[in-house]
Amino acid sequence: MDSSETIVAWLTGQTAWAYHGDSPMASEPAALTALALMAHRQSGSSALDWLTDLQGADGSVGVMLGQPTPAWTTAQAVLAWALADRHAGNKSLRYFASAARGTDWLLGARGEPLERIETTGHDSTLIGWPWVEGTHSWIEPTAWSVLALKAIGMSQHARTREAVRLLVDRLLPDGGCNFGNTFVLGQQLLPHLQASGVCLLALAGERIDDPRIGRTCDYVERQLNRRTATASLCFGLLGLAAHERRFAMAGPLLAAAGERMLVRDRSAYKLSLVALAARAEDRPLTTPPPERSR
Amino acid sequence: MTPNPKLPKSFTERKAPPRAFDPRSFKLNRRQVLWGGGAALAGMLSYPVVRDWFRPHAKVFIARNQTYEGSLERTISDGLVAAGIELRSLAGKRVLLKPNLVEPNRQIPHMTTHPAMIVAAAEVFRRWGAEVNVGEGPGHMRDTEQALVESGVQEQLDAASISFSDLNYEEVVWMPNRGAASKLAGFYFPRSVVEADLLVSMPKLKTHHWVGFTAALKNLYGVIPGIKYGWPKNVLHHAGIPETVFDINASLPKTVAIVDGITCMEGDGPIMGSPKQMGLVVVGTCPTAVDATIARIMGLEPTAVSYLQLAADTLGPVASRRIDQLGERWEEVASPFQILDVPHLQQLRRPPGALVS
């Protein structure tokens, strides 16, 4: 059994999904576990059903058990539910209602626009999604929401289009993206691997003629040639693959990361990312997974 | 930034009453009472210098000529003892070290607390029988493991067998806001922060392009969990940076400070600034007094720094006459830091020649 199979077997047996072995059950690890299992042609129903149970009356999915707010994780839940129904085929509607309610909540949530000022470089009037209601739009929650809306078939919705413009606006001139800003007080900020990978995922399939997207892929490749942590490695690989870029050392790096996580920190969050990245070329977060073999 | 009225109720409900400085916590000793006398004392207290004599003082220890390869354990131990920590009392206690790993980058090691400082502090507390844990919730990086790799802290913690808590993703505990300078009714703190018997703020001494500088007080932004507040912890920004710096510290009273002032950051801190060699380690049991002293060392006027204005006489003393200097005197090690040429920072500049404030 190779490390990928070991990880999938471990994920299959999980009934508690957390960021770390000793942290509380949380929505994002559950959604990613379901997506990872589906990418490996396994059922993610345990995690998907738990997310359904966690969903609030307003359609939102809070970040962790006992914490209904903030609910930026609603995007990952909607993505997982939508892809699960597609994955099941035969016009499955098992998670349709949950996904629809989650989508309604997403469309009602919005980052707070700010007046454009000289001290910050990005277009602060563009509206995406915030981490927390009542605050500004940032790259990762916006990117996850774009992925969710595309999965539900709303890639041309006005909110999706504006969010894509926001993501492109936040790309750094030399490629990559910071957690959200571009310039502050005239100083260009640092790019980050995870944020860049997630942003590339959301921009996959977009017909945008902007050299910063290619530069972002170049930045991600350069970073992957250095020592990186598990989540950053996986999002980097997923982002590259979504733009049809292959990274030759992906296999050994993922195997090492997976083995490290199995020994050190049995994190459903990180192990599901390793499993997803192992199927990066299938684009498990940006296109419907292949039909399940019967 | 203007406080935002649209923050969710979960952050703003259940307002706690403000906790002002309680004069009952200060007890006059017998000699002071006899020396004073009723009416005479009341009259004398109208003079600021005399009034300050009766207010609580704090001790701040400064060591110079320090290096990351040097005897940091000895320096930190000496500093803690000088500042009044009874190290024997720490046996069996849970000590949480909170370094600054806000956005680590291999090319900018002067942005983050040096691993040697963290390990040295851990060894000091462990030697006295404390159960030591390192915790951080990086404010600008979702991938905490990446922050540990980039900063070099992971390797050092592994080598020294020191545990680490990812404060961004832990179980959270609601605690009322005991400062009440912002409209936040309370804070969701990670469990390991709440359960610690002693929280040790271990900042890197740096300039900060919004609030002037960052040290012991501002460093505690990093105990706020990203999973509840975002990356950046934008809820705090919308509630006001100075106000929330004050409120967080007011809500976490069992805090001491050990400051990495060896290779510091000046200019466009806290991320993109330039290195500035200072060779200092600063230790104190009152983070407000530590920060006031650091401001003076950096050439900033502490009474002009917004969060120190809030903290003064509430969380601790800012006036230099109420801070007992131990080790080196700050006047001997002061070296003005470059700050950005923008009005909100330049107004923090300490007037040339001013040695008392």
Interface residues (C-beta under 8 A of the other chain):
Chain A: A18 Y19 H20 S23 P24 A26 V63 M64 Q67 P68 T69 P70 W72 E112 P130 W131 V132 E133 G134 T135 H136 W138 E140 N178 F179 G180 V184 L185 Q187 L189 L190 H192 L193 Q194 A195 R227 T228 A229 T230 A231 S232 K270
Chain B: N4 K6 L7 P8 S10 F11 E103 N105 H140 M141 R142 D143 E145 Q146 L148 V149 D166 Y169 E170 E171 V172 Y188 H209 G226 I227 K228 Y229 G230 W231 P232 N234 V235 H237 H238 D268 I271 M272 L340 V342
